[in-house]
C-alpha cells in the first residue's frame, strides 16, 4: 500500500516581503500558504510581476485581489522560463 501525505509545514520566518519589494522586479509564490503569509497586496502588484507556481496558488492570489501575471505548471523552472 502506498499513501501520499504532505511532509512539511510552512511557517513564517518572521521576515516581511514588503520590506524588499522596492528592490525586485518579480515575485514567485510557490504555494497558496506562502502567498497568504507574505502580506502581498493588490497595490504591491502594480509595479512587480507576480507569479503563481500553479493554479491553486493563482486561485488564492485572485481571491485576495492579486491577479498573477504568470501561472506556472507547478515547477519553479517553468515560472523562471516564463519570465525570460
N, C-alpha and C positions, 0 to 999 in steps of 0.2 A: 504494500500500500504506500502511495506517495501522497503527502499532504503539503500544500504550498501555504506558507504563512509569512507575514512580514517579520523581519529580523532586526529592525532598527526603530528608533523613536526619535523624532525630530524635536529638538528643544532649542529655544532661543539662546544664542551665545551672549546676549546682553549688549551687542553692538547694534547700532542703528544704520540701516542702509541710507536713510535720509541724510546722514552726515556727509556722504561721499557722492551724492547724486550730481553735484556740480562738476565732478571730475570724470564722469563716464558718459559714453555715447549710447550704451545699450545695457540692458539687464536681462538675464535669463532666469526665469523661475522654474525650478526643477520639480516642484510639486505644488499642489493646492495649499498645503500646510505652510510651505516656505513662503508663498505669496502672502498668506494671511498673517503670518508672524512678522513680515517685513515692514508693515505700515505704509507700503507703497500706495499712493492715492492717484485718482484720475489726473489731478493737476501736475503730478510728478511725471506723467506720461507725455506731457506736451512737448518736451524738449529731448526726451530719451526714448529710444526704441525699446519697447517692452516685448519680451519673447516668452511664450509658454512652451514648455518642453513637449506638451501633448494636449489633447482635447480636454481631459479632466481638469488640468491646470488652467486652461483657457476659460473653461466654464466658471471656475471660481473667480478668475480675474474679471470676467464680464459681469458677474453677479455684483461685484463691487464697483462697477462703472469704469473699469480699465479694459480697453479693447486691445488685445495684443496685436502688434504689427506682424508678428510671425507666430504660427502654431506649428511646432515641430512634430516629428513622427515618434517621439518618445526617447530620442537619443540626443546627447549633447553635440555629437558630431553633426547631426542633421541641422540643429539650430545654428551651429557655427558656420556651416557651409552656406546656409541661407543668408547669413549676414554678408557674405562676400559679394 
